């Protein structure tokens, strides 16, 4: 008989989320995100997952989400309804950094 805990550890599964996903890549992605997010991004390594707040220059909250660090990029998971606006805002500041 299968125990409920066996299902958590022995059965592969996919959980679909309605989050928007923003992929940030490039050699300066860690320093760039570190300057914009509340999380200590410079102290992360591939495989790390952490919650963050995206703040403007005055410290006002723009978005909250989860950061997933990969070797070649960082994924930012934010509510789907604001993902495009957050991605656009991040893109605007790309060359400033």
Buried (B, 14 or more C-beta within 10 A) or exposed (E): EEEEEEEEEEEEEEEEEEBBBBEBEEEEBBEBBBEBBBBEBEEBEEEBEBEBBBBEEEEEEBBEBBBBBEEEEBBBBBEEEBBEEBBEBBEEEEEEE
